[in-house]
Amino acid sequence: MLYILAGPDDFSRTEALAEIKKELGDVSMLSSNTSVFDGKKLVPGELAAVAQAMPFLSEKRLIIVEGLLERFSSDVPKSRGKKTTRASTKQNDIESFINIFTNLPESTVAVLIDGEMGKNNLLFDGISPKAKVSSFPQLKGDKLIQWIKKRVIKEDGKISPEAVKLLEKQVGGDLWVMSSEIAKLATYALGRQIEVEDVNRLVGYTRQANIFNMVDAVLGFKAGVGQQMLQQLMQEGMAPPQILFMISRQVRQMIQVKAMLKEKRAQSEMQQKLGLFNEFVWQKTLEQTNMYSFDRLKELYHKLLDTDIAIKTGKYNDELALNILIAEMCSTRTA
């Protein structure tokens, strides 16, 4: 079976993956039969070897591939030099991946996860007829309001229309934060309808400020402060995948800033590309970027990927994996 989970809504993609895992049976058995790959570096031979292997003491083997479709998007900038050879290799890889994904054995379940697929994606065109495709766009407006109402019901709660609108306005489309706030409101209301007064009393921006400060501490080599703030955020109910996502996003932005600084891009162009229009956030990102070499940033990004894999395969629990990550990120300061 092949699944494609695509779109910028990371929260809904994560929930969809959790549902797929739940359908595959015993979690402990599945963890030893789960392989997670970075699609940007994956080669067909490596994938084929795992896809064709029989699961160990389990009915199913699960393969999770992140970023593979984006890699073959026509929107991805083309590399310079040896264009003919690169194009030929790319086409061969596409054909090989299509053959693997459309001929999976019954015992193998593959899940492709991508933020954006881009247009004219030959790999997607080749495998989508055999896949269950789910799209997760960023929710806003009426769709976000409907999601809030459904989430409240899922938490066994009730909410007034006015409170829904206030939640939508105050929290916005970050579903990680929204789901946490709804759970808190439902618990507080104890079965009665959630009202505007409840939202005003309980929903604030403290947690968003705390996650920003935690990321700032980690990237500033303050391991003790970062780990202390990690414990606080988790006690407040923030999901570990969201914390990992926020750290990863900041490191990705730093890599992009480093590359654009090397190309001597204008500040306005860099801010536009990254969506960093707040001057304080932009200056903080620039300050953090200047503290790291490009090679060290790439090392950090690979550590983030390793942490994500360790959590998804059950090698470490969420809290331990994040604490190890923070310690490793703060261990070496390379300017």
N, C-alpha and C positions, 0 to 999 in steps of 0.2 A: 504494500500500500504506500502511496506517495501523497504527502501533504505539502502545500505551499502556503506559508503564512507571511504576507507581505503588507507593508505600510508603515507609516511613522508612529502609530500608536503602540508603543512598546508594552504598555500594561496589558492591553487586550491580546497581543501576541503571546505574552508570557502565560496568561490564563488559558489560552487555547492550547498551548503546548502542554500545560499541566493536565488538561482534560484528555488529551491524546494519551499521555502516560497512564492516566487512571484507567483508561479503557484497555490497556495492555496487560493488566493483571498485577501480580505481586510486585510492589515497588522495590523491595530488597533484591529480588531476582533480576529485575529489569536493570538496576543500576550496574550490575556486573556485565550486562549485555548492551550497554549504551556507549556509543562513540560520538564525540563531538569534534567537528572539523571547522577550521577557518577556511571558508570558501575562496578567499583571495589567494591562498597558497596551495590549495588542494590539487593533486594530480589524479587523473582518472584511474591509474593503476592502483593507487592507495585506496581509493574509494571502492573499486571493484573487489579487492581482496576482502574487505570487511563486509561488503554487501552480500557476498556469496557464502560467507562463513556461517555455519549452523550455530544457533544460540546455545549457550551452556546452561543446562538445567532450567530452561525456560522455553516457552512456546515462541517467543518473539525476540528479535534483535532490533534495537532502535538506533537509527543514525540521524544525527542532527547536524545540518550544514548551514553555517551562517555566512551570508554575503556572497554566495556563489552567483546568483542571478545578477546582482549589481556588477559583478566583475565582467559579465558579458553584455552589459548594456551598451548600446551605441552612443550613449551620452558620456561614457567614461573617456577622458582625454587619451588620445592615441600616443604611444611612445614614439620617440624619434629614433631613426636609424634602423636599417634592415627591415623595412616595412613589409616587404613581400614575405620574408621568412616568418616574421611575427604573425602576420595575417593568416598564413598557412597553418602555423602551430595553433593559433586561436580556433580556427575552423575545425581542425582535427580534434581539439579538446572538446568543443561543443558537440561534435558528432559522437565522441566517446561517452560523454556524460549523458547524452540523450539515450544512447543504447543501454547504459547501466540503469538509469532511472525508469526506463520503460520496460525493463525485463527483470525487475526485482523478484527474488523468490518469495513464496508465500510467508516465509518466516521472518522476512525483513520489512520493517516500517521505516521509511525515510521522511524526514521533515526538513524542508528548505525554509530558512528564515531570512527575510531581507527587509531593510527599512524602505528602500526604493529600488524598483526594478529598471526604471528608465523606459524609453520607447524603443520599438523595433528590436526586441530582445529575442534572438534566435533560439537560445536555450529554453526560455519560457514557452515560446511557440511550439517547440519540439516535444516538451514534456507535459504541458498543461492538459492536453486531452486525456492523459492517463492519471491526472492528479486531482485531488480535492483542493480547490483553490479558495482561500479566505483572504479578503482584503480588509485592512485595518487603517482607515484614514484618520487623521486627527479630528476629533469631534469638536463641534462648536455650534452655537445657536440652538435651534430646535432639536437637533440630534443629540446634543449634549444634555439638554433638559430631559429628553426621553430616557437617556442612559442613567441620569441621576434618579429618576422615578423608579426605574427597574432595580437599581442598586439598593435603594431604600427598602423595597419589597423583599429583596434577597436577604437583607439584614433583619427581616421580620419587623420592619418599622412602617410608619405612616408619616407623610409630610405635606404641609400646606403648599399651594401653588406659589405663594409669596416667598416662602422659605426656599423653594426650589430655585426661583429666580435670583435670590440673594446669594445662594451657594454658587450658582453659575457665574455670577458677577465677581464674587470674592476669590474663588479658587481657580476658575478657568478650566482649560482643557487638560491639565495635568492629572490624569486618572489615578496615578499612584497616590497623590495627595488627596484627591477627591474621595477615593474609596476609604482611605484612613479616616477622613473627617466624617464621612457618613456613618462609619462603624461607631465612632465616638459619639455622634449625635443620637444614634439609635439606642445605644447603651444608656445614655443620659436620660432619654425620654421615657424609658421603661414602659413601652407599650402605648403611650399616648402619642398624639400627633406632634411631629417636630414643627415648631413655629419660628418665626423670624427672630424672636427674642433668644431662642436657643442658639441659632446660628451666630447672632451677634455676640453671645456670651462665650461660645466655645471655639469658634473658627477664627483663627488669626494667622499671622504671617511669621510667628516665632520659629516654627519648624523649618520654613524655607530659609530663614536667615541662618539657622543652625547648620543646615546641610551645606550652605555656602561657606560658612566659617570652618566646618570640618574639612572640606576639600582644600580650603586655603591653608589650614594647618598641616595637612598631609604633604601638600606640594611645597610648603615652607620648611620641611624636614623636622616638624615638631611631632614626633611619634606619640609621645605621652598625651599631648593635648588632643591629637586626632583620635586615638583609641578611647579616650575618656568621652569625647563627643559622640563617637560611634555608639558606645553603650547607652548614652542618653537618648539618641535618636531611636535606637531599637526598643528601648523601654517605652518611648512615646508611641510606638507602633509603626514606625517607618519600615517598609519592607526592604530586606537586604538587596534584592535586585535593583531597587530604585537607587540605593546608595551607590552600588557598583556602577550603575548607569551614569550617575552624576559625576563620579570621578572620571569615568571613561570619556564622557563628553568634554570635560575640561582638558584632558590630555590631548584629545583629538584636535580641539581648538588651538592648543599651544603648538602642535605640530603644523597645523595650517598657517598659523601666524609666523612661525619660524621660516617656513617655505616662502611665504609672501614677502617677508622682510628681506630674504636673500634675493628675491626678484625685484626689490626696491619698489614695491607697490605703494600707492598713496594710502594714507591712513583711512580716508573716507571709503576707498574701495575695499579695504580689508574689513572695516566695520560692516559695510553693506553685505559682503559675502558671508560673514559669520553671524550677521544679525545682532551684533553687539553695539547697540545704539546708546546704551547707558554709559556715560563717560567714566563713572567709577568702576563699573565692571570691565570696561575696555582697558583702562589703565592697570587694573589688577591683573588681568590676563597677560598684558604686555610685560608687566613686572615679573610674573611667574615664568614666562617664556624665556626671558633673559637670564634666568637662573640655571637654565639647563642647556646642555649641548643637544644637537639633533639626534646623535646616537643614543644618548641617555633617554630621550623622549621615546624613541623606538623601543628601547628596552622596557620602559614602563608600560607601553602599550601591549607588549607581549606578556608582561606579568599580569595585566588586567585580563587578557584572554585566557591565560592559564588558570586564573582564579575563577572565571566564569565556567570553564570546563570542569574544574574541581568541584564546584557547587552542583552543576547539572548532572555529573556522573556519580555524585554521592561520595566522592573521595574525602571531602571535608564537609562539616555542617556550615551553614551560612556564616555564623558568627566567627568561628575559628578561621575560616578562609579569609574573611575581611580583616581580621586582626593580623594574620600572617602577611597579607598584602600591604597593610599600612607599615608594618615593621620593615618589609623589604623595600618599599618605596622611599622610606626615610633613611635607609642604611648607607646610601652613597650620594654624596653631593658633588655633581660634576658640572662645572660652569662652562 
